[in-house]
Amino acid sequence: MRLGLRLLFAFFLINGIAAFFVLRVFTAEIKPSVREVMEDMMVDTANILAELASDDLASGRLAASAAGPGSGAPESAFARHVRAYANRPIDAAIWGFSKQSLDFRIYVTDATGRVVFDSEHKALGQDYSQWRDVARTLRGEYGARASRDVQQDDTTGVMYVAAPILANGQIAGVLTVAKPTRTVQRFIDRAERKVLKGGLLLLALSALVGVAVTVWTVWHVRRLRDYALSVQGPSDGAAPPPPVPQVPGELGDLARAMDHMRGRLEGRDYIEGYVRALTHELKSPVAAIRGAGELLQDELPAADRQQFATQVVEQSERLQRLIDRLLELSKLEQRQHADTAAPVALRDCAERAVRQAQARARQRGVALALAGDGASGPWEAELVTLAIGNLIDNAIDFSPEGGTVRVELAGPAVAVQDQGPGVPDYALPRLGERFFTTARPDGTRSGSGLGLAIVRRVMQLHGGSMAVQSGSPGLRVELRFAPA
């Protein structure tokens, strides 16, 4: 499973479990919380009514009037007020709900638990001494109960809260207030719906946050992966290392650690590659010098001695050129950019490079031709001259005697064309690698490949490009500098 799917699955799992338990707790607490509030208010109501009913119960007027107005007995004040309460019109808007009926049922029992007053005339004369609300209150405890009119139907539940009626400091009876729980069920249902909607909205928002965090994390991880893939191999100097991804937090620390590791590995591979290639390049001239030196220790004819001495000098010069170009390339690879403080004309740089190569070209019987004016731009004159000079030297090496090396300028581009045998197509992509070279027209491989490596590095420092094309005949190398 991919990292993004793992993160998303883990986030949804954790978030879903948390949301499930939180919503379950909220919905499970709503109903008992509402009923606890209702019970608290009923306790206050029962105690107030118990005080109002105490005088009528003690005098016996409450029991006498319990039979109702048709019995002929005088109606007690308490009974009259309760009846007026039951007949009272009501139309109250409570937080969006309309209340149009009064729901309290009130009954009173005497000291033996027998009902002497019932606002609904349901239980007059019945023995309620075993009901929990009456029995506990008669014992001086808090009495309350919840019962259902229909045992299997939770919506028919009724809550009963009792309070003692005191006479001369003694419990003379019990007043119970009853209220159907269905009257508050609509408030409970609305609260549960709101909690559920809020929970689902929170879950959706959390899901969006989870997706965003997952996408953000996976995007940065993929940037680190792409960076690691781009630097996994040793650099041959053909391209600068990619920039370190700018990612925050621990991922940023990881990116910087990877860059540090890349630098260390690249430095080690760079040195190892240099040592291998340099060893290979040094073997031939060192062997030639050693062989010539051993022969020169013997008595030789003057002509042979001259030949071997010349060979020692030529191979020494080859070693010197190799060392000089290695040092030059090493300095260039340490630099990060060219010095572009002042505008430079390509024509001036090309003329300077042609003058420096003129003597060597005459020795090889090769003519140099310069055409075009070229542009001016924010380039480093010394490096531009070095690049053009290396191209000219390389073209001289591959040109036959009597041939011509042409240097052509056009805008921000300079091209060097020789009349040599050219380069096979398979070798064109490798031109510019350190120590990669092809055979000269005389069949020798006296070059080191560092000349074109220097040219390529100069173009990298200037943000330009080097294009190589095999002509008929010869090889054409074009340098295109970034315009101003």
N, C-alpha and C positions, 0 to 999 in steps of 0.2 A: 504494500500500500504506500502511495506517495506521501511525502511529508505534509502537503497541503490537506489531503483527505484525512490524514491522521489527526492533525491539529483541529480541523473542522469537526470531525467526529467526536474528539475528546471534549471540545468546547460545548457542542450540543448536548453531549451526555451529561456533563457536569451541570450545565445551565438547566437542562430539562429536569434532572433530579432535584436540584435546588428549587426550581419553580414549582415542581409538583408538591414538595413538602411544605413550602411556604404557603402556597394557595390552600393546601389541605388544612394547615394550621389556622389560617385566617377564616376559611369557611366553617371550620369546626368550632371556632371560638365565637362566631357571630351570634348564633342562636342562644347559647347559654349566657352570653354577655347581655343580650337584650332582655332575656328573662330575669337575669339577676337585677338589672335596673328596674324592671317592672315590679319585682318582688320588693325591692327597697322602697319604692313609692307606695306599694300596697301596705307595708308595715306602718308607714306614717299615717296613711288613711285609716287603717283599722284602729290605731290607737286614738286618733282624734274622734272617730265615731264612738269608740268605747266610752270615752269621757262624756260625750253627748247623751249616750243611752243609759248612763249609770243611774241617774235620778229616777227615770221612768221604770227601770228594772227593779230598783229597790222598793218603789212604792207599789209595784204590781200593776201599774197602768199599761206597761208594755205588753204583758201577757193578756190583759183584758181586751186590748184593742187589736190583738193579733188576728182575731177571727174576721176582722174586716168591718167596713162601714155598715153592713147589713145586720150585724149581730146585736145592735142596740147599745153596746158598750161604748163609753166615751173614748175617742181616739187620742192616743198619747201624742205629745209634741214630736217625739222622735219619729214615730210612725208617719205622722203627717208630713214631716220634712222629707223622709225617705220616699214617700209616695210622690211628693212634688218633684223630687229629683228624678224619679223614673219617668214622669210625664213631661219633663222639661225638654223643649225643642232645642236642638243643637245642630250647628252647621259650621264646623271648624276645618280650616285648611292647614294641614300639618305637613310641612315639607313636601308639598306636592300631592298629598293624599287628602281626600275629603272624609271627615268623620261626621256622621249624621245620626249616631245612636250612642246612648250611654250604656255601658256594658257591665257595671258593677252589680253583683248580686250580694245582698247583705242578709245574714241570718244571725240570730242571737239564741244562745242556749242558757239554761239556768245552771245552778251549781251542780245538778245531777247529770247534766249533759243532754237534757231534753230541750228540743227546739221550741222556743216560746214566741219567736218572731222570724218571719221569712218574707223578704221583699217580693218574692215571686210566688208565695203561698204553696210551695212544693212540699215542704217537709215539716209543717206544723205538727207538733206533738210527737215527732219521731225521736228515737233515742240515738243521739250522735256521740254518746260518751266514748265509743270505741274508735271514732275517727281521730286520726293523728293530730289534726289541728286543735280539736276540742280537748282530747285527753291530755296532751302535753301542756296545754295552757292551764287547764285546771290543776295540774301538778306544779304550776309556777314556772314552767319552762317555755321556750319559744316554740309555738305551734304553727306548722305550715305543712301543706301537702299539695301534690299535683295528681289529679285523677283524670280519667277519660270517660266521657259519657258512653262512647263505643270503644270497647277494649282494643280492637284491632285497628282503630283509626286514630293516628296521631294528631289529626287536625281537630279532633273533638276534645283535646286536653283542656283542663280548667285548673288554674292555680288558686289555692285557698291560703289565706294568711289570717291568723287569728290574733286577738289582743284581749287581755283579761278586763272584765268590768268589775271595778272595785266598789265596795260599799263598806264604810267604816273600817277601811284597811284590810278587808277580807275579800277574796275572790267570790263574787256573787254570781258570776256568769261569764260567758265568753261571747265576743262579737267576732264574726268571721266575714271577711271580704273575699269574694270570689270573682275572678275575671278570666274569660276564655282566652287561651293563648293564640287563637286564630286572629284576634284583633291586632296583634303585633306581628303576625306572620308575614304580612305584606311588607312591613319594614325590613324584616329579616331577608325576605326574598330579594328586595331591591338592593340591599347591602351586599348580598352574595353575588348578584349580577354585576354590580360595580366592581367588586373585588376580582371577579372572574375576567371582566373586560380589561381591567387594569393589569391583571397578571398576564393575559394574552398579549397586550400591547407591550408590556415590559419584556416578555419572551421574544416578541418580534424584534424589538429594538436591540435586545441582547444578541439575537441572531445576526442582525445587520452588523453590530459591532464585532461579533465573532468572525463574520465573513471578511470585514475590513481588516481586522488584525491578522487573519490568516493570509489574505492576499498580500498585505504589507510584509509579513514575515517571509512568505514564499518568494516574493519579488526580490527582497534583499538577499535571501539565501541563494537564489539563482544568479544574482549578480556576483556573489562570491564564488559560486561554482564556475561561472563563465570566466571570471578572473583567474581562478586556479587552472582551468583548462588552457587559457591563453598563455600562461607562464610555466606550464608543466615541463616544457622542454628547454634545453639550454639555448640561449640566444646566440646567433651567429653574427650579430651586428647589423643584420639586414633591416631590422625594424626596432624602434624604441619600445621598451616595456610598456604595457598598458597602464593607465593611471589607476591608483588604488581606489576602489569603490568607496564613496563617502556614505557610510551607513552609521547609524547611531548606536550607542550603548555597547553591549558586549559583542555584537556583530561587527561594530567598528574596530574594537580591540582585536577581534579575530582577523579582520582584513589587514590591519597593520602588522599583525604577527605573520600572516601569510606573505606580506610584502617583504618583511625582514627575512623570512626564510627564503623567499625567492632570490633576494639579493645575495644571501650567503651561498645558496646552491649555484646561482648563476656565476658568482665569482669563482667558485671552485671549478665548475665546468669550463668557464672561460680560461682559467689557468691550465687546466688539464688539456683542453683543446689546443691552446697555444703551445704547450710543451710538446705535445705529440706532433703537431704540424711543424713547429720550429725544428724539432729533432730530425724530422724527415727532410726538411729543406737543407739542414746543415750537413747532412750525411755526404751528399755528393761533393760540395766544394771542399769539405774537410778531407774526404778521402782523396780527392785530386791533389790537394796541397801536400798531404802526407806522402802520396806516391811520388810526386815530383821531387819532394825534399829528399826522400830516400835515394832516388836515382842521382840527384845532384851530389850526394856524398861520394859517389864513385867517379873515377876518371872517365869523362865523356868527351866526345868531339865537341868542338865549339858550337856547331850548329845545333846539336842535340841539347847542349847546356842552355843555349839561348831559348830553345823551344820550351824546355821545362821551366825556365825562369819566367818566361812570358805567361805560362799556364798558372804559376803561383801568383803572379800579379793579377791576372784576370779573375781567378777564384777569390782572391782577397778582396778585389773590388766588388765582386758579387756578394760576398759576406757583408761588406760595408754597406752596400745598397739595401740589403735585407734588414740589417740592424737599423739603418736610418728610417726606413719605411715602417718598421715595427714601432719605433719610438714615436714617429709621426702619427700613426694610427692609434697608438695607446693614448697620446695626448688628446686626439679628437674624440675618442670614446669616453674620455673623462668629462668632456664638456656637455652641457645640456642645451645650449643655444649659441647662435652666432652673434658676433658684435655688430649690430646694425645701427650704429650711432650716426653715420653719414652716408649719403647716397653714393653709389659706386657705378661707374660705366663699364658694361661688359667689354666694350671695345678696348678700353685701357688695360683691363685684366688679360684679354686675349693677346694683345700686342706684347705685353710683358712675358707671358708664357711662351710665345713664339720666339722672342729674342733669347730666352734662356735655353731653348731647345735647338737653336739654330746650329751651334757648333756640332752637336751630336748628329743632327740630320745630315750635315755636310760629310761627316766621317762615314756615314752609311750610304751616301749617295742618294739621299731622299730630299725632295724639294718641299717646302712649306708654303701654303697659300692661305691668305686671310681675306675673307669677303664679308660684306655687311657691316652695319654700324651697331646694331644691338640697342637695348634699352638701358636705362639707369634705374637703380632701385636700392632699397635698404639692405645691402648685402655686405659681407666682410670681404674686402678686396684681397687680402692675403689668402684666404681659403678659396675664393673663386679662382685666383691665379693658380693655386696648388692643384685644384681639380682639373682645370684645363690643361695644365702642364703634364699631369699624369696621363690624361687621355692622349696628348701628343706623343709622349714617350712610348706609350703602349702601341700607338699607330706606327711609329718609326720602327719598333721592333718587328712588326708584322709586315711592313711594306718591303717590296722587292727593290733592289738597286735600280735607280732611275725612276722610281715611282713618286707620287705626289700625295702629301697629306693635306687635306683641305679643312680649314676651320671656318665654319659658316655661322654668322650671327643674324638672328631675326627676332626682334622684340626681346622678351625675357628668356630666350632660348639660345643655346650655343651647341653646335653639332660638330663632331670631328669624324671625318671620313678618310679611310685609308684604301689602298689598292692591293691589299694582301689577299690571302686565300680565304678569308672569312672564318666563321666559326660554325660548326655543325649545329643544327637546330636543337638537338638534345642538350647541348651545352649552354645555350643562350640563357636559360633561367638561372644558371649557377654563376654566371659572370658577376663578380662583386663579392663572392665569398672569399674569405681569407685562405690563401695558399691553394686556391683552385686556379689552374692555368691550362692552356692548350699549347700544342706544339707550334714552334716557330716555323717559318718557311724552310729553314735548313734542317728541320727535323728535331731540333733540340728543345728542351723544356727548361730554359735557363731562367724563366720568370718565377715570381713568387705568388702572383695573384693579389698582392697587397695594393698595387696601384689602383685598380678598380674598387677595391674595398675602401680605400681612402676617399675616392670620388663619391661613392655611395654615402659614406658617412657625412661628407661635406653637404650633400644635398639634403640629408635628413636634418642637419642643423639649420638649414635655410628653409625647411618646409617644402622643398622642391622634389623633383623626381628624376630618375635616370632611366632612359629607354634605350635598349640595344636591339639593333636590326641588322641582319646579315644581308649585304648587298651583292651586286654583281659587277665587278668583284668587290672584295673588301668587307669591312665591318663599319657600321655607322652607329655612333653613340651620341645621343642627344640629351643634354641637360636642360631641364626647364625649371627656372627659378620662379618662386611665388611672386606675382606682381605686387607692386607697391600699393 
